Amino acid sequence: MAEMAIELRGIDKRFGAVHANRDVTLTIAKGSIHGIIGENGAGKSTLMSILYGYYQADSGSIAINGKPVRIRNSHDAIALGIGMVHQHFMLVDNFTVLENIILGAEGGFVLKGGMDQARAHLSKLNQDYSLDVNPDAIVGELGVGLQQRVEILKALYRGADILILDEPTAVLTPQEADHLFRILQALKAQGKTVILITHKLREVMDVTDAVTVMRAGAVVGNVQTADVSKEILADLMVGRKVNMQVEKQVRAAGAPVLQVRDLSLVDNRGVKLLDKLNFEVRAGEVVGIAGVSGNGQSELMEVLAGMTEASEGVILYKGQDISRLKGKLPRPALLRQMGIGHVPEDRSREGLIKSFSNFENGILGYHRDPALQGKGLYHRVKLVERMQSFIQQFDIRPADPLLRVGQLSGGNQQKVVLAREIHSNPDLLLVGQPTRGVDIGAIEFIHKRLIQLRDEGKAILLVSVELDEILALSDRVVVMAGGKITGEMPASEATPTSLGLLMGGH
């Protein structure tokens, strides 16, 4: 029998009416890489927050290395050898790597002695785990892959033998992800225990030894990775059969719907965010924009949706120049009237008002349509009926038009935005991160709906940091790095390796 690094027994946690963890029992072997997967709201993050001391369980017990422990806060967790690398890094950008690593563990009032010791310790950690991080580099000047390694170094410096990583590859190129997995294997080889929280089943299959599957707060499967497939894991997560493949037929694209010519954007500091972009999207095709987050994709979508005006260049929609469209209405409203739908990257900030009901969110951006109004006021019955049809078509749950949209899960919120934009029957649909933070059941639905629109002859511009999604949905792929287009190719010829190199600026 393998020695257990972690034993969780009967962990139960409620937040009011929400039963976040339901009698969770799982064991994690010492010196292993253990995956924890599940849909949105499955209880993964709550469970790991209990292990790291952010929350206290209502009942249940925790044992570390065979000894019962009480973890009241993160200081207790760190003292027990538990470290956590968060999805959003906890680093000070204008500090050096070394300063970030010793922050909060400086080693006494004589800072120089602590710094010298930390530098020596850091050098050994760098060597042992092939982390390749310069201790004197300014963190804000490092790429996300290197920043993540700084977080790992920080945890190891504090003596972590158990390392929790939350969605660690969300912002990495494929090459950076591969490097991370080599680091995790090196940690495992040194006897460290790694817990990997992720929604990417391919990564689970590639790097873990065992997997725990959670659904609705409970554990529904504890399996050895070698004994299962992606399809089995997906079915366990969702509780039904899931089609993991995006089914689409090869078809000839029609006339250009969107043409972008020498498009540039300079911010008020003089920084060039977009640099002479040239591409087009035709009727009946999906063009995917691939790239690591923060390389100009967000700014491109904002310009195309009319939220920001380009500094230079031309945007043609069905041959008409819409670059600097003027009218009585705001530019996004004018573009929607012309047949351009927009699913924004950040649904919480740009797509929804969480304190509004579902039916009110169902008209945002289209609220000036006279057909939705009565005598000077909105026709409430029509709006509720409209939302009810969205709920039926898109399987939005709970099926209540009057419910506040903020009470829906992320996947169902995304369905509200998609339903609203697709209902207007746009000829061009701008879709930003369509499945960000969305569970696998909703991903399956969203992918099918986008391909259906493409088959109906709609032009779709898709921005996603998920390479699997780009490759599955796109007919052509455009790659961006540093605000420039670094390559374009048919999706049939693209591979994660070739796209990853272009995403890195090569």
C-alpha angles and dihedrals in degrees: 000000000000117000112252121235093186133023119182114186126189095337110184127178133172131186102196107294092351113097098204099173122025116198092312116193123177140143128211120203120233114255094020138116107235123190124211114195138169145129125284109295093017091129100251097126093042090053093049090045088057090050091050094045101250091117134025118228116239088223140351136069140263128209124188117198089347096308123111111241140181114220108196098166143352091277089062090048093051091047088055091053098259119139130180131204108200125213088240106050120241097216136128106236098208094048123088122250090257093049091050092049096052095039106126092009101062096146102239140314095307097078098184094061090050091048092051092050091046092051091053092046091046091052091055093047090048090053097043095051102028091238094151097202122154107227092210097051118114106246094220089059093055126094119248092258092058092043088056090053088053088056090051091049090050091055093045091047088058090054102260115177091168116051124191116199119192113206090326099179098047093110102025132106115237089257092052090048090052090051090050091052090051088053091050091051089050090051090050091049089055090054098260120143117228127198113197119197108193144140093210105102094189089061091048090054093046102047114019131088095200137009135211115203119204129194128177092350096308135097110251097173142019108185143161108248092227090060098056143052133222089257093055091049092048092051091049092050095050101030094233141061111293125198104224094186124081105225114211135150124229108253137172115255120233133221121327112275098175124030122181118194125188091329114184134172126194120186126220091270091058094253114145106229096172121030119199099310118193125184142113140217120213132205112275097020139099116222112195123207108209126192146114111282113271099036098112102283093114092049091048092054092047091053094047092047091051096247092117130027117233119241093219140358139050134278116198122194112190087339095308120118107238097165095113102014113177131193146125091286129060113274095251089055092049091051092050089052088053092054105268114133122195130202102187123221093237107046092181096057103027108018108043144026102222096202090056123086124256092256092051091050088049091072102039108132090016097058092112092065107120090212089069094053135079123198099336092318135077115274098238095193091053092049093050091047090049091053091046089058090050090052092052096044096045100032093237113186132241089034095222120123090194096054118107108257090226088069092063124091118256092259093052092046088054090052090055091055093045093047091051095049097041093047090067089062096230121196089212122037119192108201122187119194093334095189103031108146090358124134124240097260092055091043090059091052095046093049092051091049094051092050090048089055091048090051089051088061100261121145112233128192108195125194116190137152088207107095092194089057093047092050094045098049107029131091090190130017126214115191124209130196127166093357093303134101106248097180149348130204143152110277089236089065097043125100131183088251096051092044092045092056091050090047087056090056097258 
